[in-house]
Amino acid sequence: MINAICLDDKYSTTKFTTQEKPEIVSSADDKFGSVLLLPEGEGRKGEGGLRTKGYFKTSYEDKPIISIVTVVYNGEKHIEKTIQSVITQTYDNIEYIIIDGGSTDGTLDIIKKFENFIDYWVSERDNGIYDAMNKGIDLASGGWINFMNAGDSFYTYTIIEDIFTKNSCKNIDIIYGDHNVVYPYKTKISQAGSIEKIWKGSQFCHQSSFISAKTHKRNKYNLQNRIGADFELFYSLYRQNKAFKYINTVIANYSAGGFSDVKRVDSIVGCWNVVEKNTMVNIYYLWIVLKELVKIELKKMIHYNKYKTP
């Protein structure tokens, strides 16, 4: 039995730590393993956190580690909200990892401010968001992995505890639920769709899902898919007959305005490229692409008429 050390009982990431290094794979030859620290990458600006100070996490039968990963680049306006959302969770065996893409604003200062409550953070150049997310998968030592990117947050401070103490997750590969979409002037609850309809596109967002680490380490994000690698991953897991479990609750606050929101048509076509094709699928995607193109033209006309000289 590993002796647990409580560094600070106020935070989810410091209640159960140990100075005994976990027996995890650190060899680069085993792509399904984990690493405690990343080998130095291009343009590294620093690393830190509990692991660099000799404190680690271990899973218990009734309290598995839940690994939360945040990827960020120049997110000084939003990163603190996300960090606070993670470290103030009531579940007390959370592992928190932050992957920064070499930010040039004040992001690193904010990360360092909280580094005593972060298991590991690193700042260096990467090849985009999905490369950063794959680094997070490599570093995760928990039983489940969630990606809560800068600007997003958990819906409540008890949500992780609620999910993993009130639900049976045995023999489940992916847990998913609803999310709250945060627009500039309003919010809207978006209910997750049926996983059987995933051929129509994303049925939930990655912020409102937890993937078993065993599954995620064997199924990483496709770096060639620059827009929708998260959808491609979930579609691939569905096609592999992995076990999905829907939990009828709002898990995350998702900030609207991401790349797939701005490039909506590109995002739809990206999903179309991934899914298995048949006549019904092609008609469906052709229809929603045409609808989006009409919306774009209507917005242009409204904007023109609003500002044109009388």
N, C-alpha and C positions, 0 to 999 in steps of 0.2 A: 504494500500500500504506500503510495507516494504521499509524503507529508505536504499538505497544502499550506501556502503562505498567503495571508491576506495583507496586501500592501496598502489598500485603501478600500474600506467597505462601502464607499459612496458610489463606486463606479463598477460597471459590469465587467470590465476588462482587468480589474486588479483584485478581485475577491478570491480567485483560485489560481495561484501561480505556484511554480516550483523552481528550484535551482538545479533539478535533475534534468539533463538534456533528454528530450524524447528520442526514442529509437526510430528515427525516420530515415528514409533513403536520401542520401545526399550526393549520389553519383549521377553525373550528367548522362550516363549511359542508360539509366532507367527513366524513361520519359513518363512513367506512371507514378513516380515517387514524389517526394517533397524535398524542399531545401529550407534550411533555417535562414540563410542569408543569400542574397543574389550575388553572383560573381560580378565584379565591377564592369559596368557597361559604358557606352560612349557618353562623354560629357557628364559624368557623375558629379552632382553637386552636394551629395551627402546621403547618409543613412543614419538611422537611429531607432529608438524604441526599446521596449523591455527586453527583447531578445539580445540586443547588443550589450545589455547590462547584466546578462546572466539569468534572466527570468523567463520561464517558458510555461506552456499550458499542457494539461493532460486531460483526457476524457475519462469520465466515470460512467458506470453502467446506467445510472439514473440521471446523469447530467453530462451528455456529450458536448464536446466543444462545437460551437457554432462559429464558423469563420465568416467575417464580414469584410469585404474588400471594397475600397473606394479608389477609383482612378480619377485623376484630376490633372488639368493643365491650365495655369493662370486662372484659378478659381477663387481668388481671395474674397470675392463678394459673397460666396456661398459655402465655402468649405467648412467654416466653423459650425454652421447650422447642422450640416451632415455629421460632423464629428460628435457634436453634442447629442444628436439623435441616437447614435450608436452607444456611446459610453454611459449614457444614463438609462439604458434598458434595465429592466428588473431581473432579467435572466442573468445569472451570475457566472457563466462560464463561456464568455464571448472572447474570441480572438479577433483583433482588429488590425488590418493591414492596409496601408495607403501606398499607392503607386503614383508618383508624380512624374510627369513627362519633362521635367527640367524647367519648371515655371520661372518666369522672369518678373513676376509681380510680387506681391506680398504673401503668396500662398505658403511658402516655406516657413516664414516667420510664424504663421498661425499653426502649422503642423508642429513645429518645435515647441510652441507654447503648450501643446497637449501631449508631448511625446512620452511622458510618464504614464499615460493611459492608452498608448498605442503599442501593440506588440512589435510591429516592425513597419518602418517607412523607408522609402528610398526615392531619390530624385535623380533622374537621368533621362537622356533622350530615348524615345521608343519609336516604333513604326506604326503609331496610331493607337486608337482606343482598344482595339481587340488584342494587339500585342501586349499592351499594359494589363489587360484582363487575364491573358494567359500567364503573365508573370505572377499575378495574384493567385492563380490556380496552383502554380508550382510551389508557392510559399505557404499555402493553406495546410494546416495539420489537423483541422477539425473533421467532424463527421459530415457536416453540411456546409455548403458555400452559398453566400448571397452577395450580389454586387449592388452596392448602394453608392452610386456615383455622386460627385460633388453637385450640390444643388437639390438633391433628392433626400428623403428622410423617411423614417418609419412613421406610420400613421399614429401609433400610440407608443408610450414608453413600456407597455406590458406585452406588446404583440409577440415578441419572440418567446417569452415565457408562456403565453397563451397557446401558441402553436405547438410547442414541444412538450408541454405538460398536460394538455387537454386532448391531444390527438394521438392515435397510434400511427407511427411512421414506419413500422416494421415492413420490410419487403417493398418499400416505396423508393423510387428513384428521383422523382421530382414532385415537390410540393408547390402549389401555386394558389393565388387568391386574387382578390380585387385590388384596385388602386385608385387613389384620388388624384385626378389630373388638376394641376395648379396652373391656371392661366393668369395673365397680368391683373385682371380685375374680377376674377371669379374662380370657383373650384367646381369640379364635377366628378362624382363617383362613377368609375368605369368598371362595370361588372365583367369578370373574366368570362370568356366564351367556352364552349365545349371543346375539349381537346380533339374530338373527332372532326371538328371543323377547321383544324389548323391548316388545311389546304387553302383556305380563304385568306390566310395571313395570320399575323400574330393574334393570339387569343388572350394574351396577358403580357405584361412587361417583365423584363428580367429583375427589376427592383422588387417585384411582388412574388418572387419565386426563390426557392431553395433547392439546390441540386446536390444529391449525395456526392461527397468528395470522391468516392470510389468511381462513380460514373463520370464526374467532370474531369478527372485526371486522365481518363481514357478518351474523352471527347472534348477537345479544346476548340477555340474559335478559329475559323478559316480566315487567315490574314489576307487572302486574295479577294474576299468579299468585304469591301470597304464600307458598305452601307448596312447590310442586314445579316451579319454573321451570327447575331443572337437568334434571329428567327431561323436561320439555317440550322443552327445547333438544335433547337427544340424540335424542328421538323424531323431532323435526322434521328433524334432520340425516340420520337413517336414511331418512325418507320422501323426502328430497332425493337419495337414492342416494349420499351421501357415503361415502368409503372408510374403513371401520373396520379396525383391525389389533389383534388380541388378542396380548398377550405373556404367556407362561406364567410369571409371576413375581409375587411380592407387592411392590406398589409403595408402599403407604402404611399407616400406622397410623391408624385412624379411631376417634375417641372416641364410643362409643354414648351416646345421650341427647340427640341433636339434636331440633329441632322435629318433624321427620317421624317420629322414634321415639316421642316423647311423644304426638303426635296421630296415631297410627297409622291409625285409620279415616279421618280427614280426608285423610291422605296417599294412601291407597288410592283413595278417591273422586276425589282430584285427578288421579291417573293415569287413572282411568276416564273422566273428563271430557275428557282430552286425546286418547286413542287413538281410532282409527277404530272405529266400532261395527258389530257384527253379532251374531247370536244366540249364537255361541260365546263371544265376548268378554263379552257381557252376563251370561251364565250364570257364567263364570269369576269376574268381579268380584263378582257377587252372592254367590257361594259364599264367597270369601275375606273379604268384609265381614261376613257372618254368623258365620264362624269367629272373627273378631276380637271381635265383640260377645259371643260365648259366652265367650271367654277373659276378657274384662273382668268379666263377671258372676261367673265362677268365682273370680277373684281377690278380688272383693268378698266373696264367701261365705267364702273361706278366711280373709280378714282379720277378718271379723266373728266367725267361730267361734274364732279364736285369742285374741281380746281380750274376748269377752263374759264377763260375770260368771258363775261357776259356780252 
